[in-house]
């Protein structure tokens, strides 16, 4: 199997399977969540190193424990690569110390076709595959998903270089068409404000998180554009909200927020993290 080489194992999370499983389970077990799981369509989760964001991510992923899932789509910003507006993995699988996660090649092709139609682009340009990527924002979520769902799911990875409203809304619609009728979960991978004093970060994050609570993808993008709040994956959040709405989700709720200062004790420059769930009646 053609496995993507990990650029972050041993740096962003433990490199040994037993230590990784133990640390992820601690984050999951510490999360106090309400039982929505059979109705959840998507979640928002942070993507910093587990030391800093793991406690918040635990809330998002503990919420879906028990959900019957075959496919998980993860949308995130592309921090390093500009090969296309929307990018996916050119490998057959991702790997963490907990095992491999296969990329669902059929769903990648279905999504590519839907995007090509909606964007009026050639298929080769609508969702560009790359190899040996440096992107952490998909891989960092996988150990949580592996501990919650075991090895019974496949992956649909999407990296967004273009997080404009046009691309975000189009991706949301295409994801909904691709995943409709399937046992699927959508993960919007994003951190919040970066490197503001803790007090300022919490104010900025509150504005952005309010847009998620309001189930308002346009509000997420407008908040970012106007500088009233920030999320490095604002387009990924918006696309997740649009896709979840098209798949029948009617409610959104932020269930946890924290900053890196809560872990490090350093309050002069922090990064914000939020977890949210999206569910249907």
GUZAKOL-948579 format. One record per residue (C-alpha): residue number from 1; chain; x, y, z. Coordinates in nm, 3 decimals, decimal comma. Last residue first. Example, Ala and Ser with C-alpha at 12.3 -4.5 7.8 and 13.67 -1.06 7.14 Angstrom:
! residues 2
[node 2; A; [1,367; -0,106; 0,714]] [node 1; A; [1,230; -0,450; 0,780]] 
! end
This chain:
! residues 281
[node 281; A; [-3,339; 1,675; 1,477]] [node 280; A; [-3,007; 1,698; 1,295]] [node 279; A; [-2,665; 1,764; 1,438]] [node 278; A; [-2,359; 1,986; 1,416]] [node 277; A; [-2,101; 1,965; 1,698]] [node 276; A; [-1,842; 2,218; 1,809]] [node 275; A; [-1,489; 2,226; 1,947]] [node 274; A; [-1,279; 2,541; 1,976]] [node 273; A; [-0,912; 2,627; 2,005]] [node 272; A; [-0,740; 2,965; 2,041]] [node 271; A; [-0,368; 3,027; 2,002]] [node 270; A; [-0,182; 3,234; 2,260]] [node 269; A; [0,066; 3,518; 2,288]] [node 268; A; [0,105; 3,703; 2,620]] [node 267; A; [-0,069; 3,437; 2,829]] [node 266; A; [0,205; 3,177; 2,878]] [node 265; A; [0,064; 2,928; 3,131]] [node 264; A; [0,147; 2,653; 2,884]] [node 263; A; [-0,177; 2,456; 2,902]] [node 262; A; [-0,444; 2,721; 2,955]] [node 261; A; [-0,225; 2,958; 2,757]] [node 260; A; [-0,278; 2,743; 2,449]] [node 259; A; [-0,636; 2,868; 2,449]] [node 258; A; [-0,965; 2,708; 2,542]] [node 257; A; [-1,314; 2,657; 2,405]] [node 256; A; [-1,556; 2,365; 2,438]] [node 255; A; [-1,909; 2,266; 2,337]] [node 254; A; [-1,987; 2,507; 2,056]] [node 253; A; [-2,332; 2,411; 1,932]] [node 252; A; [-2,485; 2,372; 1,589]] [node 251; A; [-2,841; 2,272; 1,500]] [node 250; A; [-3,042; 2,180; 1,191]] [node 249; A; [-2,830; 1,919; 1,018]] [node 248; A; [-3,007; 1,769; 0,718]] [node 247; A; [-2,726; 1,675; 0,481]] [node 246; A; [-2,743; 2,016; 0,310]] [node 245; A; [-2,693; 2,177; 0,653]] [node 244; A; [-2,392; 1,954; 0,723]] [node 243; A; [-2,236; 2,047; 0,389]] [node 242; A; [-2,286; 2,420; 0,446]] [node 241; A; [-2,148; 2,402; 0,802]] [node 240; A; [-1,849; 2,194; 0,695]] [node 239; A; [-1,776; 2,433; 0,408]] [node 238; A; [-1,789; 2,727; 0,651]] [node 237; A; [-1,551; 2,559; 0,896]] [node 236; A; [-1,311; 2,467; 0,615]] [node 235; A; [-1,328; 2,821; 0,481]] [node 234; A; [-1,247; 2,966; 0,824]] [node 233; A; [-0,958; 2,722; 0,862]] [node 232; A; [-0,705; 2,966; 1,007]] [node 231; A; [-0,986; 3,097; 1,226]] [node 230; A; [-1,018; 3,464; 1,323]] [node 229; A; [-1,256; 3,708; 1,485]] [node 228; A; [-1,368; 4,065; 1,426]] [node 227; A; [-1,114; 4,106; 1,146]] [node 226; A; [-1,373; 4,203; 0,884]] [node 225; A; [-1,283; 3,918; 0,649]] [node 224; A; [-1,269; 3,663; 0,930]] [node 223; A; [-1,608; 3,767; 1,068]] [node 222; A; [-1,749; 3,769; 0,714]] [node 221; A; [-1,632; 3,412; 0,653]] [node 220; A; [-1,784; 3,278; 0,974]] [node 219; A; [-2,101; 3,484; 0,919]] [node 218; A; [-2,146; 3,327; 0,576]] [node 217; A; [-2,122; 2,986; 0,741]] [node 216; A; [-2,396; 3,077; 0,992]] [node 215; A; [-2,503; 2,789; 1,217]] [node 214; A; [-2,567; 3,048; 1,492]] [node 213; A; [-2,340; 2,855; 1,730]] [node 212; A; [-2,078; 2,859; 1,453]] [node 211; A; [-2,115; 3,234; 1,412]] [node 210; A; [-2,091; 3,276; 1,790]] [node 209; A; [-1,762; 3,084; 1,782]] [node 208; A; [-1,610; 3,355; 1,565]] [node 207; A; [-1,718; 3,635; 1,796]] [node 206; A; [-1,608; 3,446; 2,108]] [node 205; A; [-1,272; 3,372; 1,949]] [node 204; A; [-1,193; 3,740; 1,911]] [node 203; A; [-1,280; 3,812; 2,274]] [node 202; A; [-1,090; 3,508; 2,399]] [node 201; A; [-0,789; 3,605; 2,193]] [node 200; A; [-0,792; 3,958; 2,336]] [node 199; A; [-0,778; 3,825; 2,693]] [node 198; A; [-0,510; 3,569; 2,606]] [node 197; A; [-0,282; 3,817; 2,433]] [node 196; A; [-0,288; 3,756; 2,058]] [node 195; A; [-0,074; 3,495; 1,886]] [node 194; A; [-0,323; 3,318; 1,659]] [node 193; A; [-0,703; 3,328; 1,672]] [node 192; A; [-0,893; 3,003; 1,604]] [node 191; A; [-0,770; 2,657; 1,508]] [node 190; A; [-0,936; 2,464; 1,230]] [node 189; A; [-1,031; 2,116; 1,111]] [node 188; A; [-1,392; 2,085; 0,991]] [node 187; A; [-1,475; 1,718; 1,033]] [node 186; A; [-1,758; 1,564; 0,832]] [node 185; A; [-1,904; 1,229; 0,936]] [node 184; A; [-2,044; 0,965; 0,704]] [node 183; A; [-2,270; 0,662; 0,698]] [node 182; A; [-2,369; 0,716; 0,335]] [node 181; A; [-2,699; 0,832; 0,187]] [node 180; A; [-2,560; 1,172; 0,094]] [node 179; A; [-2,180; 1,179; 0,114]] [node 178; A; [-2,093; 1,291; -0,239]] [node 177; A; [-2,386; 1,531; -0,275]] [node 176; A; [-2,314; 1,685; 0,068]] [node 175; A; [-1,944; 1,713; -0,010]] [node 174; A; [-2,020; 1,890; -0,338]] [node 173; A; [-2,246; 2,143; -0,167]] [node 172; A; [-1,991; 2,218; 0,104]] [node 171; A; [-1,710; 2,241; -0,151]] [node 170; A; [-1,911; 2,490; -0,355]] [node 169; A; [-1,982; 2,699; -0,047]] [node 168; A; [-1,616; 2,706; 0,051]] [node 167; A; [-1,497; 2,777; -0,304]] [node 166; A; [-1,732; 3,068; -0,361]] [node 165; A; [-1,696; 3,202; -0,007]] [node 164; A; [-1,318; 3,217; -0,039]] [node 163; A; [-1,103; 2,962; 0,140]] [node 162; A; [-0,866; 2,893; -0,151]] [node 161; A; [-0,576; 2,671; -0,040]] [node 160; A; [-0,824; 2,423; 0,102]] [node 159; A; [-0,701; 2,073; 0,192]] [node 158; A; [-0,949; 1,790; 0,152]] [node 157; A; [-0,912; 1,434; 0,286]] [node 156; A; [-1,184; 1,168; 0,235]] [node 155; A; [-1,092; 0,889; 0,475]] [node 154; A; [-1,203; 0,532; 0,535]] [node 153; A; [-1,359; 0,389; 0,848]] [node 152; A; [-1,361; 0,065; 1,045]] [node 151; A; [-1,009; 0,076; 1,186]] [node 150; A; [-1,112; 0,173; 1,537]] [node 149; A; [-1,396; 0,427; 1,553]] [node 148; A; [-1,319; 0,628; 1,869]] [node 147; A; [-0,948; 0,551; 1,911]] [node 146; A; [-0,886; 0,578; 1,537]] [node 145; A; [-1,082; 0,904; 1,514]] [node 144; A; [-0,874; 1,058; 1,791]] [node 143; A; [-0,551; 0,931; 1,631]] [node 142; A; [-0,666; 1,074; 1,295]] [node 141; A; [-0,725; 1,437; 1,391]] [node 140; A; [-0,356; 1,539; 1,370]] [node 139; A; [-0,331; 1,382; 1,023]] [node 138; A; [-0,574; 1,625; 0,865]] [node 137; A; [-0,434; 1,953; 0,996]] [node 136; A; [-0,069; 1,851; 0,971]] [node 135; A; [-0,005; 1,931; 0,603]] [node 134; A; [0,352; 1,860; 0,492]] [node 133; A; [0,252; 1,673; 0,178]] [node 132; A; [0,441; 1,368; 0,055]] [node 131; A; [0,222; 1,346; -0,255]] [node 130; A; [-0,032; 1,581; -0,408]] [node 129; A; [-0,374; 1,522; -0,564]] [node 128; A; [-0,559; 1,823; -0,712]] [node 127; A; [-0,936; 1,851; -0,670]] [node 126; A; [-1,108; 2,062; -0,939]] [node 125; A; [-0,806; 2,096; -1,167]] [node 124; A; [-0,780; 1,738; -1,297]] [node 123; A; [-1,157; 1,723; -1,325]] [node 122; A; [-1,159; 2,013; -1,571]] [node 121; A; [-1,341; 2,311; -1,432]] [node 120; A; [-1,698; 2,441; -1,440]] [node 119; A; [-1,685; 2,497; -1,064]] [node 118; A; [-2,006; 2,301; -0,992]] [node 117; A; [-1,940; 2,031; -1,250]] [node 116; A; [-1,573; 1,990; -1,166]] [node 115; A; [-1,655; 1,988; -0,795]] [node 114; A; [-1,903; 1,703; -0,839]] [node 113; A; [-1,654; 1,502; -1,043]] [node 112; A; [-1,373; 1,552; -0,791]] [node 111; A; [-1,608; 1,455; -0,508]] [node 110; A; [-1,695; 1,130; -0,685]] [node 109; A; [-1,327; 1,063; -0,755]] [node 108; A; [-1,230; 1,118; -0,392]] [node 107; A; [-1,526; 0,902; -0,293]] [node 106; A; [-1,399; 0,614; -0,506]] [node 105; A; [-1,044; 0,656; -0,376]] [node 104; A; [-1,148; 0,625; -0,013]] [node 103; A; [-0,814; 0,703; 0,153]] [node 102; A; [-0,724; 0,415; 0,381]] [node 101; A; [-0,635; 0,480; 0,743]] [node 100; A; [-0,324; 0,299; 0,866]] [node 99; A; [-0,229; 0,202; 1,220]] [node 98; A; [-0,214; 0,344; 1,573]] [node 97; A; [0,137; 0,485; 1,524]] [node 96; A; [-0,019; 0,703; 1,252]] [node 95; A; [-0,051; 0,630; 0,882]] [node 94; A; [-0,242; 0,787; 0,596]] [node 93; A; [-0,351; 0,578; 0,299]] [node 92; A; [-0,361; 0,539; -0,078]] [node 91; A; [-0,145; 0,842; -0,149]] [node 90; A; [-0,214; 1,136; -0,381]] [node 89; A; [-0,376; 1,325; -0,095]] [node 88; A; [-0,628; 1,597; -0,170]] [node 87; A; [-0,614; 1,960; -0,276]] [node 86; A; [-0,867; 2,235; -0,341]] [node 85; A; [-0,764; 2,572; -0,486]] [node 84; A; [-0,467; 2,400; -0,647]] [node 83; A; [-0,098; 2,316; -0,602]] [node 82; A; [-0,067; 2,585; -0,333]] [node 81; A; [0,081; 2,380; -0,048]] [node 80; A; [0,197; 2,488; 0,298]] [node 79; A; [-0,092; 2,570; 0,534]] [node 78; A; [-0,366; 2,416; 0,325]] [node 77; A; [-0,676; 2,483; 0,533]] [node 76; A; [-0,878; 2,185; 0,654]] [node 75; A; [-1,164; 1,962; 0,545]] [node 74; A; [-1,183; 1,609; 0,684]] [node 73; A; [-1,435; 1,365; 0,537]] [node 72; A; [-1,496; 1,054; 0,745]] [node 71; A; [-1,643; 0,742; 0,590]] [node 70; A; [-1,797; 0,422; 0,728]] [node 69; A; [-1,952; 0,557; 1,049]] [node 68; A; [-2,198; 0,416; 1,300]] [node 67; A; [-2,187; 0,668; 1,587]] [node 66; A; [-2,095; 0,516; 1,923]] [node 65; A; [-1,844; 0,787; 2,012]] [node 64; A; [-1,939; 1,100; 1,822]] [node 63; A; [-1,933; 1,343; 2,114]] [node 62; A; [-1,602; 1,203; 2,239]] [node 61; A; [-1,457; 1,336; 1,914]] [node 60; A; [-1,551; 1,701; 1,955]] [node 59; A; [-1,480; 1,709; 2,329]] [node 58; A; [-1,142; 1,541; 2,290]] [node 57; A; [-1,040; 1,806; 2,041]] [node 56; A; [-1,049; 2,058; 2,327]] [node 55; A; [-0,820; 1,855; 2,554]] [node 54; A; [-0,597; 1,773; 2,259]] [node 53; A; [-0,532; 2,135; 2,162]] [node 52; A; [-0,206; 2,213; 2,341]] [node 51; A; [-0,033; 1,880; 2,404]] [node 50; A; [-0,209; 1,730; 2,103]] [node 49; A; [-0,025; 1,960; 1,864]] [node 48; A; [-0,259; 2,205; 1,693]] [node 47; A; [-0,550; 2,089; 1,480]] [node 46; A; [-0,870; 2,209; 1,643]] [node 45; A; [-1,209; 2,039; 1,595]] [node 44; A; [-1,541; 2,130; 1,430]] [node 43; A; [-1,787; 1,842; 1,410]] [node 42; A; [-2,028; 1,701; 1,157]] [node 41; A; [-2,352; 1,506; 1,105]] [node 40; A; [-2,438; 1,428; 1,467]] [node 39; A; [-2,777; 1,265; 1,526]] [node 38; A; [-2,677; 0,932; 1,684]] [node 37; A; [-2,414; 1,110; 1,895]] [node 36; A; [-2,619; 1,368; 2,079]] [node 35; A; [-2,551; 1,231; 2,429]] [node 34; A; [-2,413; 1,532; 2,622]] [node 33; A; [-2,039; 1,575; 2,663]] [node 32; A; [-1,791; 1,589; 2,952]] [node 31; A; [-1,449; 1,537; 2,796]] [node 30; A; [-1,196; 1,381; 3,036]] [node 29; A; [-1,238; 1,037; 2,878]] [node 28; A; [-1,150; 1,165; 2,533]] [node 27; A; [-0,839; 1,354; 2,642]] [node 26; A; [-0,717; 1,061; 2,849]] [node 25; A; [-0,791; 0,822; 2,565]] [node 24; A; [-0,573; 1,032; 2,335]] [node 23; A; [-0,283; 1,020; 2,582]] [node 22; A; [-0,307; 0,644; 2,637]] [node 21; A; [-0,340; 0,560; 2,268]] [node 20; A; [-0,040; 0,777; 2,184]] [node 19; A; [0,176; 0,626; 2,458]] [node 18; A; [0,086; 0,272; 2,350]] [node 17; A; [0,139; 0,345; 1,979]] [node 16; A; [0,478; 0,513; 2,011]] [node 15; A; [0,544; 0,837; 1,820]] [node 14; A; [0,361; 1,064; 2,064]] [node 13; A; [0,184; 1,369; 1,912]] [node 12; A; [0,292; 1,686; 1,734]] [node 11; A; [0,659; 1,588; 1,730]] [node 10; A; [0,681; 1,210; 1,739]] [node 9; A; [0,457; 1,179; 1,436]] [node 8; A; [0,451; 1,515; 1,254]] [node 7; A; [0,579; 1,475; 0,896]] [node 6; A; [0,404; 1,141; 0,838]] [node 5; A; [0,488; 0,956; 0,518]] [node 4; A; [0,178; 0,891; 0,306]] [node 3; A; [0,129; 0,520; 0,255]] [node 2; A; [0,123; 0,349; -0,087]] [node 1; A; [0,000; 0,000; 0,000]] 
! end
